[in-house]
Amino acid sequence: MEEVRASSAWVATRSAHVVVDSSGIEKAVEEIQGSIPKVKWDFEGIHYFDNGPLTVQYLFVLDALNFCFWPDKDLSYDNLALGLKEALQDDKSVFDADRLQKITGPQLRNLLKWPRPLPLENERVRLLHEVGLELERSFEGKAYKLVESCGKSAANLVALVTRHFPGFRDHSVYKGHQVFLYKRAQIFAADLWGAFEGQCYGEFNDIGSITIFADYIVPAVLRQLGILRYSSDLASIIEANREIGSGSEEEIELRACSIYAVEKMRELLSKKSGNQVPDHDLIEPLVAKRIECGIGSLALVLWHSVSISSTP
């Protein structure tokens, strides 16, 4: 995903609110060098898996909805993954393309067994309609047909997903420059790789091309490790628990600088070890350091990255 790396680097060199601290990177690399563990995908048992096309359909629906949990303090990624898993176990046709096109907010809540409106519920419903419509129109209603079209390339899969499904087009304009982040599209490729252990629908010859999946929790971890530093204004906003607007300079800098920082960590680790280290192999040590630093729950994107830590 060179467009993600290049545009994130462009932001990092011009960032006004977030600084990537090279000394913090060196210190973190020294601490985790030689201690990067391997973690099996779905170590928590919250995902559906049948080793076939239905798993692909499940993962695509899951990753379409994998955003914005924080407004509801009781809601997490685990609720989403497990709720969708149980819905599929109860009804194997629940994620058929024609049914996705007709789903309503109350029906989605019922699937997840959630007692109140979901954060951005209307947007979640809209995205499911979009997924169902485009799968039916271009891929015979099947997400596995989408995956088969990528030629065993994770980068091609991300490109296909963002081309056909506008809701996955995670990019912004920063100081007149296009910035590509592609969190959920890359997570889909990573989930397939992890779930199928690099085989069948998860076989990609370039899995190492995808980057860390930058969300709002990743910067918090990197800041605690001394890898990211914030301006006084941004620090005040965060400490006051004030919302940072989507697409704002601050939000783009937080996400892009996180990608850039982890890429620099990867480069340094690769240089020190003499072996190529994928970005995703760095997440588990960061999670461990998060525990030591006392940062809150790390649901959402971080554990997704752990799932492909067996990348060769």
N, C-alpha and C positions, 0 to 999 in steps of 0.2 A: 504494500500500500504506500507507494512512494509519494503520492499526492498528499496523504495524511502526514507522513514524516516531514515532507518539504514545507507544507503550509504551516505546520506546528512550529517548525524551526523558524520560519519567517516571523511568526507572532512572538516567539520567545526572545528574539533579538531586538524587538521593538516594544516589548511589554512595559507598561507604565505602572502596573499595580502588582505584578508578580515577578520575582527574580528567581532564576535557577542558580543555586549556590554550588559551584564546582567543588568547594571543599566539603560540603555536605554529601555530595555524590561520592567523593573519594572515601570518606569515613564510612558511609553505608556499605560500599563495596567491600571494604576491608572486613567489615563485620559479617557479611553474608558469604564471602568467597569460600568455596569449598563446602558449603552447608546448605545447598539448595535441594530441598526434599522433593520427592515425587508423590503426587496425590492423585488418587483415582477419581475419575469423573463420578458425580452423584454420590459422593461419600456420605451424604446426609440422607439418601434414600427418598428424596422428594420429587424425583422426575419420573415420567412415564418412559418405559423402554421395552420394546418388543422385538428389537433387532430387525425391523422392517420399515416399510413406507409410512406406517401410522406414526412411528416415532418422529419421522421427518416432518409430518404434518403438525404434530404436537409442538415440536421445537420452533417451527416457524410462527405458529400462533403465539406461543409463549414469548418469543423474542419481539414480536410485534407489539406486545403489551408491556414489555419490560422497561418501564420508565415511571418516574414521579410517584414514589410511595410516601415521601416524607410528610405531606400535609395530614395524613392520618397516622397518628403515632403508633397505632396497633397493627398497621398494615406493613408487610415486608415482601420481598421477593419470594420468600419461602411460601407465604400464603398463596401467591399467584401460581407458582410451580406445582405445589401440592393440590391446590384446588382444581387446576386444569387436568392434572393427572387423574384425580378421582372422577371428574366428569367424564373423561374418556374411558375409564374403566367401566363406568356405568352405561355408557352409550357410545359405541364405536363410530357412529356417524355424526357425532356432535360437532366435529370440525370439518365436515364436508363443505365444499366451497359454496354450494347453494344455501346452506344453513347459515354460514358466516355472513352472507350478504343480507340476511334478514334479522340478525340478532339485535336485541334492544338492551338498553342499560339494565333494566330489572332482570332480564334473562341472564346477562353476564354476571350480575351480582348473585343470582341463584346458582349459577355454575360454580362460583367460587365460595358459595355459602357465606357471603359477606352481608352483614346486617344493615348496611347503610350505603349511600352513594359513594362510589369510588372517586378518588382524585382524578380530575380530568376525564370523567366517565364518558361524556359525549365524544371526546377525541378518541378514546379507546374504542368505542363502538364504531366511529367513522373508519378507523384503521382496520378493524375486522371486516367491515364492508369492502374496503379497498382490497384487502388480501383475498377475500372470497371472489370478488369480481375479476381481478386480474389473473388469479390462478385458473379460473374457469375459462377466461378468454384466451390465455396464452399457453397454459400448461396442463390442459385437460383436467383442471380442478385439483391437481396433485402437486404438492410441494416437492416430492421426490423427482418429478419431471423437471422442475426448476434446477434441482441439484445435478441431475444427469446432464443438463445443458452446459455445465461450466467446464467440462473437460478435465476434471480432477484438479482444478485450480481454485484455491481459496480466493485469490485476487479476482479471478473471473466471476466467481460466485457473488462477491461483494458488488462488483460492477453490474451484474445482472439484477440483483435485488434492488439496488438504488436506481437502476434504469426503469424497471417495471413498476416499482412500488414507491411512490413519492414520499410516503410516510417514513421511509427508512433513509431519506436523504438528509443526513445529519451534517449540514454545512452552513456556514455563516459568512458574512462579510465583515472584515476587520480592517479599519483604516483603508477602505477601498480595495482590499485584497480578499480573494476567495479563500476560505479556510475549510478544509475537509476533516471531519472527525469520524464519522461512520461507525459510531459505537455499536448500535444494535445489529447492523448488517454484518459486522465483524464477529460479534458474539454468536450469530447464527452459524457461521463457518466453524468457530471454535467449539460450539456445542456439538455439532455433527462430528467433528474430529474426536472430541472426548468421548461422546456416547458410543460411537462405533469403533473406538480405539484405532483410528487411522485406517480402517478397512471399509469396504462397501460404500455406503453413502458418506462416510467420513474420510475417504481416501483423497488426500490433496498432496500434490507434489511440491507445494510451496507454502505450507502452513506457517512457516517462519516469517512469511511476508506480512502477516497481520500484526497490528500494534496492540499496546495496552488499550483497554476500553475505558476511555476517560469519562468519568462521571463525577458527581459532586463529592463523593467519599474519598476517591483517590487523592485529590489534593490535600485533604486533611491528614492523611497518613504521611504523605511526603513532607508536609510542613512540620509535623511532629518529629520527623527524622532529621530536620534541618536541611532538607534538600530544596524546599521552596521557602521563600521569604515573601511576606506581603507588605504592601505599603501601609502606613498608619491608617489611612482612610478605609482601605479594604479590611484590615484587621478589625477596625471598629464596627464595621457593618456586620461582619461575621460574629463577633463577640456579642453583639446586640441581638443576634438571631433575626436580623432583617433579611428579607428576600433579595437575592441578586437576580435581576431580570434575565430571562432567556434571550440570548443574542447580544447582551450588553458586552462592553469591552472587558469588564471584570470577569464575566462568565467565560468568555472565549479565552482569555488569558489563563484562567485557572485550568481549563481543560487542555488547551494546547501546550502550556508549559509542563503539565504532567506527562503528556506524551513525549515531549522533548527530553525531559529529565530522565525518564525510564529508558529512552533510547540511548542517552549518554551513559547511563549505568550499564546497559547491555554492552556498549562498545568497550567500556573500561574493563568489565568482567571478561569479555572475549579476549582482550589484549593480555590481561594478566594470566588467564588460564590457557591461552593458545587454542581454545575451542570456541566455536560460535555458540552464543547463548541467546535463545529467543527472548523477546521482551517478557513473555508470559511466565518464564521460569523465575522471574524476579518477584512474583506476587506473593508466594507463600512466605518467603522471608520477611516481606513487608508486613504481612498479616501478623506474623509472630512478633515483630517489633511493635506493631500497633497494640498488641496485648500488653506489652511491657510499658508502653507509653500511656495506656489507659484510655485510648480513644474508644468511642462508642461502637455499636454493632456494625459489622462489616458484611451485611447482606449484599444484595445487588451485584455489582459487577466484579468485585475482587475475586470471589470464589470461582466465577466463570473462568477467569484467567488461569487459576490453578488447574482447571480440568485438562489443559493441554500441556502440562509441564513435562510430559514424557516425549515432547518433540525431539526427534533425533538431531 
